[in-house]
């Protein structure tokens, strides 16, 4: 990844923060490691700029040893990012945020225990809580780096919020969202009673299971970020990323006679950014190989082939029947609205279309990819 792509990745993360209301106001900050530069260099979001106003040029390059250049204003928590990169060569991106539920649990100054097996996503039998220190200080940086140690991928920060790390920004962001979902569930369980905790042996089994997923890594480009299209006011923000593949009948059974099945066409919103498009194409190809079924991708905007173009191509190959799955993400509602008209157009042009429901949880790009990958991993 070159520097431009790295900056674009961070900006995509900023857009997601702007749209999702995950962290209130201008709270939170993101960074990605810059390899090849001076030891521990990283790009971080600037201080005090609203998420939607952060530009690629406004991101600040910080040298882990020398600190930020004198004329720049990196996030007040740049020391925290520096300390994590210094301690953890495995970390390529850091997300810090103040989401509602995780911040609430952090104010109890307690870890999120193994009330649910998914806490193991953070790397151990609990999600630790770093001791309190004043924001922006070296003490806080050391507290958080200490809580993460060499194995944890996320922690709460007492009376403050959370930190999640990953090999790339997508991983860190997905984990931050997963921790917030767990914190929310933990608070609900605490409000209802005394949650029964899983024991060490069970968490050990879960960690082993997760390692199986790690053997099937996702494509190395963002899976979870939305494209930046307008979100309806009050609309549901993107849901937590699950390690599990959501259920759904579509992928469960191989077609009885794959050669006679019409091609499966995934209709996605489209993007000018190859980092978002390539993983879908890649996974569609893997899926096709795995299932012995032709899988094609069409786009609604920006990209070719769009759906009518693809259908025309297929007709030239003698294929006049497709199974269509609208792949929803941020702009899903609009895509959903467009489907009937597109189907009518295709039918008029001589392609018959069966619209299949994607498994229910597939409401955004990242979930689609993770689902497909999960299915592939599960064989
Ligand atoms: Zn903060």
Boltz pocket constraint, residues with backbone or C-beta under 6 A from the ligand:
constraints:
  - pocket:
      binder: B
      contacts: [[A, 27], [A, 28], [A, 77], [A, 96], [A, 97], [A, 98], [A, 135], [A, 160], [A, 161]]
      max_distance: 6.0
